[in-house]
Structure formats: C-alpha cells, structure tokens
Amino acid sequence: MDTLATPWADLPDPDSCYRALAARDARFDGLFFTGVKSTGIYCRPVCGVKTPRRASCVFFASAAAAEAAGFRPCLRCRPELAPYALQQNLAHAIWQRIAAGALNEDGDGEGGMLERLATEIGLSSRQVRRILLAQFGVTPIELAQTQRLLFAKKLLQETDLAMPEVAFSAGFRSVRRFNALFASRYRMAPGELRRAAGDCVGAGMLTMRLAYRPPYAWDAMLVYFARRGIPGVEAVLADGSYARSVRLNETQGWLRIRHLPQSCQLQLDVDLALAQALMPLMARVRAQFDLDANPAQIAAHLAQDALLVPLLQQWPGLRLPGAFDAFELAVRAVLGQQISVAGATTLAGRLAARFGRSAVTPFGEVGLHFPTPAELAAAPAEVIATLGMPGSRAKTISALARFAAEGGLRFAPGATLAQAVERLKGVPGIGEWTAQYIALRALRHPDAFPAGDLGLRRATGLADERALLARAALWSPWRGYAAMLLWHGPHPLHGDAS
C-alpha cells in the first residue's frame, strides 16, 4: 500500500509526506502519521528514529486509520502527543466530541453510546458511521477505541495512576476490557509499558504534556489572559504559568499550565481529584490554548494582506485565546459591554465572589469556583445589579444564565457561525458584537469577527463597519486570527472585552 489515506485536498501527496518525515518538519505534526511496514509501528513526522526507507512507508491521516490497518503506536514519538488536525467540518466536529469522551464505555454498550451521540447531533447512527468512514476510514467505535487506548497509554507513561484508575479515566468500564483491548492492539500488557516508561512523580497531582505546532506566542497569550482573567477563579502566576479552579459537574479541583518551548509542548498539572474527568478536561484545555491551530497555514493566508504582514512578523504563532468554560466567557463578554477591560475584570471578580463557591487550590490567587448557570439564574437581577452595573446589564446576565441552564450554549457538531450568532442574539441584551465575540472565544469559530469593535476599526483605519467587513472578507476563514493580530497591534484597543 502506497497511498495517503486522507480526505483533505490540501494535504501533501505521499512523496511530500516522506520529505516532511525525512526533515522532521513539526508543521506537519498531527496532519499525517507514517506506518512502517517493516516494523508494524506508526509514528509522527517528528519522530527521532532513523528515517525508514520510502518503500517501507505508508501514510495515514489519523492514528485511528493507522491502527485499523494493523499498526501499533511508536513508544518514542508517542502519537498520542500529536496536535490534532483541526478542520472546520461536521466529521471533525463529531471527532472532537469523541476525543472528549462522548463514546466512552458505559452500561448501554457501544451501540447505545453511538445512538445517544447521534441523537445529540441530530443524525442517525448510520449517518454518523457514514460520515466518519468517509473522512477517517474507520467507524465511530474504532475511532473511540483508538482515542481511549492512546489516552490510557498517555496516562501510563506520564502519571502514576493505578491501573484501574487508568482504565476508568480513559473511558473503559472494566479493567478486564481495557487489558484485553490494549494487549490485542499494542501486543503488550499495560504494565509492560509502564515499566518501560519508568517512574512518575505523584505529589497529589497528575502531570501531562500537550503538544502544539510551533511557533506559539506564549507571552502574548499570558498577557491576554492576565488582563481578562476572572479574579479568584483564574490567574497568571509570577512564574509565567496559568492556573484556575475547575468544576466539571460534581468533580472539583484545579489545574496549572506551563510552557515547554524546547519540546513544543504545554505541561498540564491537574489536581488528582480530577482524574476521572481527564478526557473532557484536556479537550477544554486544548481549546482554551488553541493547541490545534496550524500557524504556518494561517499566517500564509493572512500575509496576502499587507496590513497584517508586520503584525504576523511581530507576533509569530499568535493563537486565539479560548475559554475553559463557555458560560464564564459569555458572562465576561456581557460584563465588558461598553466599559474598559479593567472594569469588566473587576465586575467579573465581584460576581464570582458573590455568587460562586470556594475552591481549594495550592495557589493564593485562585480560591473560587465561578457560579454555574443554574446558580446565577437563581439570583435576582436586582441583586446582580448591586455589584456595580446598570440594571439592564444585570437583566442580560440573568437571561444569559437561564439560557445556558436550558442548554442554550450547547451546540450540535457542525453548527455554523451564522446559526450560533443568531441563537445568541436571541438573549435579550446580546447584540452582534457580543455574539461574535462569544462565538470566537467560547464556541471556537475561527471566522467569527466582531466588526463593530472600535479597536478593529481604529487599527484598520476603516470607520465604516461595512467597509471593515468587506476588507475582512479577504481574511476568511481566519478572520478571528486577524482580529487578534489587530488587537495586539500598536493601535488603541477597544475598551470592551476584546
């Protein structure tokens, strides 16, 4: 077999993949995997082993496709560390749900899990199978099994969790099922892999690594979060790391993110209490820190506009700061309407202190959990207004909390930007700017663009919103990245939450 199993027309042909493999080009990390027929192992393009002969290589667009073809993951380059090949289509949106644990094993069996996921998406299970087979060459269950196994492999090599905890954290319902599938797929017992990996450090927390495609403008990301972080809930620490409290359903704890520039990774330290929520937690962290972006591809497109070239040179690898929690970000956006960034940050801190819950963390700057939609919906708008905002804005916060509590911020995979904006604007007090900003940061729509933003108009010299939208059409489908570049530029920023 000498093909590239890929559905994307803009990915390289097999010979180009081999050249990228020989060069260990990090820009292609996660975009394809190399199966080596002589060893039965598949690797990332950045693997440090001796480059195999061209005739021995077969290329796959996903780890699941490589494993479905009978290859097992390399223990050196560790395919589970590769950045995801993020695409804006329905198949990848479904895959994101699976990567976050949507098809983890439970009492309903694999068929029941798939039916539930299909119902949430608004499709039949047959349609979901057809979409994923066409895109990845594997079934939803095969995709989920690969994801669970690779995640378990990551836990085995990076943590000292006991074997049952590894199995349950990776989404398996039983240790026996985990052991059997692991041994059949990887031709070794889980314990053998842990012995090969060596000792791990515990100390009441789990430490894992998350890869990205370089470059990464880490300092710019920290500055952005530092100015907009919710006091008590999240903070940029003196050592250059980011920390926050975490509440996922009934599970509570904390996390900290550090940058490891030499290995093109982020280090994620997680409270041991969050072990059973690691899959959805890591999916949120990847989204918040935009780890699946392809900066070279984005920069090549945006560089076609001379206005953005100096900013691209000044901020190589600038990411879109996301949100760990969509509701938090949405509330923060509403609080930022027509006031300064500092003012909105102060209000967000007051709101967390008044309506949130205490959190136990090792960080002096982080001691609160942000209120859930249900908790904030129970607060009268008149009480919210006493924090120092107009009554109309307090009513918008209340309406947003009710909207979120009823599932309004949960969108089906593949929901378009226009659909998201239209639904958000149905909340009284949320207009186009706020809806676009929420879509950009909380819902991860890279083409979202708050054209009414004064800072963007100042930066471009285009006072008319229609003229700015016409100019921004050249930047699609990454208008959000262009907005972030302009907000980081030498021009005055708009006082709102941007």
HELIX and SHEET records of a PDB file:
HELIX    1   1 PRO A   14  ALA A   23  1                                  10    
HELIX    2   2 ALA A   26  PHE A   28  5                                   3    
HELIX    3   3 ARG A   54  SER A   56  5                                   3    
HELIX    4   4 ALA A   63  ALA A   68  1                                   6    
HELIX    5   5 PRO A   79  LEU A   81  5                                   3    
HELIX    6   6 LEU A   90  ALA A   99  1                                  10    
HELIX    7   7 GLY A  109  ILE A  121  1                                  13    
HELIX    8   8 SER A  125  PHE A  136  1                                  12    
HELIX    9   9 PRO A  140  GLU A  158  1                                  19    
HELIX   10  10 MET A  163  SER A  169  1                                   7    
HELIX   11  11 VAL A  175  TYR A  186  1                                  12    
HELIX   12  12 PRO A  190  ALA A  197  1                                   8    
HELIX   13  13 TRP A  218  ARG A  228  1                                  11    
HELIX   14  14 PRO A  261  SER A  263  5                                   3    
HELIX   15  15 LEU A  272  ALA A  277  5                                   6    
HELIX   16  16 LEU A  278  GLN A  288  1                                  11    
HELIX   17  17 PRO A  295  LEU A  302  1                                   8    
HELIX   18  18 VAL A  309  GLN A  314  1                                   6    
HELIX   19  19 ALA A  326  LEU A  335  1                                  10    
HELIX   20  20 VAL A  341  PHE A  355  1                                  15    
HELIX   21  21 PRO A  373  ALA A  377  1                                   5    
HELIX   22  22 ALA A  381  ALA A  385  1                                   5    
HELIX   23  23 GLY A  391  ALA A  405  1                                  15    
HELIX   24  24 LEU A  417  LEU A  424  1                                   8    
HELIX   25  25 GLU A  432  ARG A  441  1                                  10    
HELIX   26  26 LEU A  454  THR A  460  1                                   7    
HELIX   27  27 GLU A  465  ALA A  472  1                                   8    
HELIX   28  28 ALA A  473  TRP A  475  5                                   3    
HELIX   29  29 ARG A  479  TRP A  487  1                                   9    
SHEET    1   A 5 LEU A   4  ALA A   5  0                                        
SHEET    2   A 5 CYS A  57  PHE A  60  1                                        
SHEET    3   A 5 PHE A  33  VAL A  36 -1                                        
SHEET    4   A 5 ILE A  41  CYS A  43 -1                                        
SHEET    5   A 5 ARG A  72  PRO A  73  1                                        
SHEET    1   B 5 MET A 205  ALA A 211  0                                        
SHEET    2   B 5 GLN A 265  ASP A 271 -1                                        
SHEET    3   B 5 THR A 251  LEU A 260 -1                                        
SHEET    4   B 5 TYR A 242  LEU A 248 -1                                        
SHEET    5   B 5 GLU A 234  VAL A 236 -1                                        
SHEET    1   C 2 ARG A 357  SER A 358  0                                        
SHEET    2   C 2 LEU A 368  HIS A 369 -1                                        
END                                                                             
